[in-house]
Amino acid sequence: MAAACKVCSLTIDLPENQLVTCSDDKCDVVVHQGCYGVTQVPMSAWLCDKCQAKDTDPEAKCELCPIEDGPIKSCGNGAWAHVVCALYIPEVTFGNNETMEPIVTSAIPGDRFRKICYICQLKGRLSGALIGACIKCSHPPCFTYFHVTCAQDDDLLWELSNKDISKYCGFCQKHHPNRIKMKKNRKRKRNQ
């Protein structure tokens, strides 16, 4: 089975959007060209941005979550961020949408950095719960907050898209559409 893209979590490898793998032995970054802004398929060894910057910035890590590995890009101001964090935090943009860099984080309200990630709390990662910026569950009345990468690890992210636009949603475990659907199906079976 092919490795999954570390941004979209899909394993599909299309000619126009190939999966590329960082050639650094200590890196596990696998990404689609379109998910990481790789404009041309590399003909030889390819290094992700973090591995390319290893000599000049060996401590490069995402400023938006506590996860230190994965596909990150420069914010252009000495900071770094995961591409997936940039996609799901609504105030974050890309300076160049094709190359997906720099990641522009200056519009993130300070309040996002004061939220506590409930997933970190549930998993006993209390020191990580307060690091970075959290998003709110996309279910309107819910006020549960979490890091994008924590939600990604628990399969709680959704990308809704049509030809022209994508909407990125994150749900808490209680409100994820797949879990709600499974719960309804269980109720129906019990009532039969």
Residue pairs with C-beta under 8 A, 6 or more apart in sequence:
1 11
2 11
2 13
2 19
3 11
3 19
3 21
3 30
4 10
4 11
4 30
5 11
5 19
5 30
5 31
5 32
5 35
6 28
6 29
6 30
6 31
6 70
6 71
6 84
7 31
7 32
7 35
7 36
7 71
7 83
7 84
7 87
8 32
8 35
8 159
9 152
9 155
9 157
10 32
11 19
13 19
17 32
17 33
17 34
18 32
18 33
18 41
19 30
19 31
19 32
20 30
20 31
20 32
20 33
20 36
20 38
20 41
20 42
20 46
21 29
21 30
21 46
22 28
22 29
22 30
22 46
22 47
22 48
22 51
23 45
23 46
23 47
24 47
24 48
24 51
24 54
27 47
27 48
27 50
27 51
27 69
28 69
29 48
29 50
29 51
29 70
29 71
31 38
31 48
31 71
31 83
33 39
33 41
35 71
35 83
36 48
36 71
36 73
36 83
36 100
37 73
37 83
37 94
37 96
37 98
37 99
37 100
37 101
38 46
39 98
39 99
48 71
48 72
49 71
49 72
49 73
49 74
49 101
50 60
50 71
50 72
50 80
53 60
53 74
54 60
57 78
57 80
60 72
60 80
61 68
61 72
61 80
62 68
62 70
62 72
62 80
62 81
62 82
62 85
62 132
62 149
63 75
63 79
63 80
63 81
63 105
63 132
64 81
64 82
64 85
64 86
64 89
64 92
64 105
64 108
64 132
64 133
64 147
64 148
65 82
65 85
65 131
65 132
65 133
65 147
65 148
65 149
65 150
66 120
66 125
66 127
66 128
66 131
66 132
66 147
66 149
67 82
67 147
67 149
67 150
70 82
70 84
70 149
71 82
71 83
71 84
72 80
72 81
72 82
72 83
73 80
73 81
73 83
73 86
73 100
73 101
73 102
73 103
74 80
74 101
74 102
74 103
75 81
75 102
75 103
75 104
75 105
76 95
76 101
76 102
76 103
76 104
77 102
79 105
80 103
81 92
81 103
81 105
82 148
82 149
83 100
83 103
84 148
84 149
84 152
84 157
85 92
85 132
85 133
85 147
85 148
85 149
86 92
86 93
86 94
86 100
86 103
86 105
87 148
87 168
88 135
88 148
88 151
88 157
88 168
88 170
89 105
89 108
89 112
89 133
89 135
89 148
90 135
91 105
91 107
91 108
91 109
91 112
92 103
92 104
92 105
92 107
92 108
93 103
93 104
93 107
94 100
94 101
94 102
94 103
94 104
95 101
95 102
95 103
95 104
96 102
108 133
112 133
112 134
112 135
113 132
113 133
115 133
115 134
115 136
115 145
116 129
116 130
116 134
116 145
117 128
117 129
117 130
117 132
117 134
117 145
117 146
117 147
117 150
118 129
118 144
118 145
118 146
118 172
119 146
119 147
119 150
119 151
119 153
119 154
120 126
120 128
120 129
120 146
120 147
120 150
121 129
123 150
128 147
132 147
133 147
134 145
134 146
134 147
135 145
135 146
135 147
135 148
135 151
135 170
136 142
136 143
136 144
136 145
137 143
137 144
137 145
137 146
137 170
137 171
137 172
137 175
138 158
138 169
138 170
138 171
138 175
139 171
139 172
139 174
139 175
142 172
142 174
142 175
144 172
144 174
144 175
146 156
146 170
146 172
148 157
148 170
151 157
151 170
151 171
154 173
155 176
156 170
156 171
156 172
156 173
156 176
157 168
157 169
157 170
158 168
158 169
158 170
158 171
158 176
158 177
159 166
159 167
159 168
159 169
160 166
160 167
160 168
160 169
161 167
171 177
173 179
